[in-house]
Amino acid sequence: MDSFEEVFDCSRALVFGIGGSGDVVGTLPTVRLLEQHGIETVIGGLAWERSIVDPQPGPRSIDELDEVDRVSESLALGSGDTRTHDGIAFAETAVASCLGCDVAFLDVTDGAEGFGEGLETACDRLDIDVVIGVDSGGDVLASGSEPGIVSPLADGISLAALAQLSLPTCIGMFGYGSDGELTLSELHRNVGSVAADGGLLGAWGLSPMVGDELERIVEEIPTDASRLPLRVSRGDVGTHSIRDGKRTVELTPASTVTFYLETATVANHSDMASIVSGTCSLEDADRRLRSEGFDTELSYERSRDDDG
């Protein structure tokens, strides 16, 4: 893909949050933009919640979900009734209830290779001709050297899987700096590197109409990275505390914009995507990242579980 306008020639898009939890909320501006251009959309996200929501470490597989229709090994369509067998609801569940539509639940337990194969199959069966993976905050642009990275596993698997698809894909980055994993200077540097290689495809801002809809959704879902851009759109720029005061982020008007980036270019700048590429299980992807010195979100969740 050379420019984001190419997406408008497609007929049906899968737009999913690539990092789990509240990333699905950050897809809304893109979904509404595509719909305005007559493109049917399937909205979705990874079946992976933060430990404050789901005490079981790691993502959930489709086999662990109730009230879903399996489309492939990596994707199932669910609703506001979708739960795990032990009763855990996801951010995607709340989005389905708020929007009154089916939502895709994505399973990354088969690693980057397995996830990509399952996505390819699902897109064929659902007549999807473009896939947009949306990250809230910007950590998908991490090169691997940044000390603030806390979620390399989900982003790395999603990015590597998207890079292997045969159909057109791109990355959407919503909420510039709103997750606190990358500093503004790191984000500026990394966006600049991708742009220098021809990977910046376009951008779209948060409109008041979509902002009102987003506000109704974030009332139901605990997500800093997708909630803070809404506050910025209402004029609340500057320093914000997130994660119960454990981090601070500096937000600018750029936080209200979704930047669209060419998938392969982003993947080429990502150590995480390179490390997990070709993996066929979550455990293998996690092991590879940890062997390269990364602290993964899975290992963090397991340590919390052991402490509890």
TAMOUR-V208598 format. One record per backbone hydrogen bond with DSSP energy under -0.5 kcal/mol. CO is the residue of the C=O (numbers start at 1). NH is the residue of the N-H. If there is no record, write none. Layout:
BEGIN
co=CO nh=NH
co=CO nh=NH
END
This chain:
BEGIN
co=3 nh=6
co=4 nh=7
co=5 nh=8
co=6 nh=9
co=7 nh=10
co=11 nh=40
co=12 nh=129
co=12 nh=130
co=13 nh=15
co=13 nh=42
co=14 nh=16
co=14 nh=132
co=15 nh=44
co=16 nh=134
co=17 nh=20
co=17 nh=46
co=20 nh=23
co=21 nh=24
co=22 nh=25
co=22 nh=26
co=24 nh=27
co=25 nh=28
co=27 nh=31
co=28 nh=32
co=29 nh=33
co=30 nh=34
co=31 nh=35
co=32 nh=36
co=33 nh=37
co=34 nh=37
co=34 nh=39
co=35 nh=38
co=38 nh=40
co=40 nh=13
co=42 nh=15
co=43 nh=104
co=44 nh=17
co=45 nh=106
co=46 nh=48
co=47 nh=60
co=48 nh=21
co=50 nh=53
co=50 nh=54
co=53 nh=55
co=55 nh=57
co=61 nh=64
co=62 nh=65
co=64 nh=85
co=66 nh=83
co=67 nh=79
co=68 nh=70
co=69 nh=77
co=74 nh=107
co=75 nh=71
co=75 nh=72
co=76 nh=78
co=76 nh=105
co=77 nh=69
co=78 nh=103
co=79 nh=82
co=83 nh=66
co=84 nh=87
co=88 nh=84
co=90 nh=94
co=91 nh=95
co=92 nh=96
co=93 nh=97
co=94 nh=98
co=95 nh=99
co=96 nh=100
co=96 nh=101
co=103 nh=78
co=104 nh=45
co=104 nh=106
co=105 nh=76
co=106 nh=47
co=106 nh=108
co=108 nh=111
co=109 nh=282
co=110 nh=114
co=111 nh=115
co=112 nh=116
co=113 nh=117
co=114 nh=118
co=115 nh=119
co=116 nh=120
co=117 nh=121
co=118 nh=122
co=119 nh=123
co=120 nh=124
co=121 nh=125
co=122 nh=126
co=123 nh=128
co=124 nh=127
co=129 nh=168
co=130 nh=14
co=131 nh=170
co=132 nh=16
co=132 nh=134
co=133 nh=172
co=134 nh=18
co=135 nh=137
co=135 nh=174
co=137 nh=177
co=138 nh=141
co=139 nh=142
co=143 nh=271
co=146 nh=149
co=151 nh=155
co=152 nh=156
co=153 nh=157
co=154 nh=158
co=155 nh=159
co=156 nh=160
co=157 nh=161
co=158 nh=162
co=159 nh=163
co=160 nh=164
co=161 nh=164
co=162 nh=165
co=168 nh=131
co=169 nh=263
co=170 nh=133
co=171 nh=261
co=172 nh=135
co=172 nh=174
co=173 nh=259
co=174 nh=137
co=175 nh=178
co=177 nh=180
co=183 nh=187
co=184 nh=188
co=185 nh=189
co=186 nh=190
co=187 nh=191
co=188 nh=192
co=189 nh=193
co=190 nh=194
co=191 nh=195
co=192 nh=196
co=193 nh=197
co=194 nh=197
co=194 nh=199
co=195 nh=198
co=199 nh=201
co=199 nh=262
co=201 nh=4
co=202 nh=260
co=204 nh=258
co=205 nh=207
co=207 nh=211
co=208 nh=212
co=209 nh=213
co=210 nh=214
co=211 nh=215
co=212 nh=216
co=213 nh=217
co=214 nh=218
co=215 nh=219
co=217 nh=220
co=217 nh=221
co=221 nh=223
co=223 nh=227
co=224 nh=228
co=227 nh=230
co=227 nh=231
co=228 nh=232
co=229 nh=233
co=230 nh=234
co=231 nh=234
co=231 nh=236
co=232 nh=235
co=235 nh=237
co=238 nh=251
co=240 nh=249
co=242 nh=246
co=242 nh=247
co=243 nh=246
co=247 nh=242
co=249 nh=240
co=249 nh=251
co=251 nh=238
co=252 nh=255
co=253 nh=256
co=254 nh=176
co=254 nh=257
co=255 nh=175
co=256 nh=206
co=257 nh=175
co=257 nh=259
co=258 nh=204
co=259 nh=173
co=260 nh=201
co=260 nh=202
co=261 nh=171
co=262 nh=266
co=263 nh=267
co=264 nh=268
co=265 nh=269
co=266 nh=269
co=267 nh=270
co=269 nh=271
co=270 nh=274
co=271 nh=275
co=272 nh=276
co=273 nh=277
co=276 nh=112
co=276 nh=279
co=279 nh=113
co=279 nh=114
co=281 nh=285
co=282 nh=286
co=283 nh=287
co=284 nh=288
co=285 nh=289
co=286 nh=290
co=287 nh=291
co=288 nh=292
co=289 nh=292
co=289 nh=294
co=290 nh=293
co=294 nh=296
co=296 nh=300
co=297 nh=301
co=298 nh=302
co=299 nh=303
co=300 nh=304
co=301 nh=305
co=302 nh=306
co=303 nh=307
co=304 nh=308
END
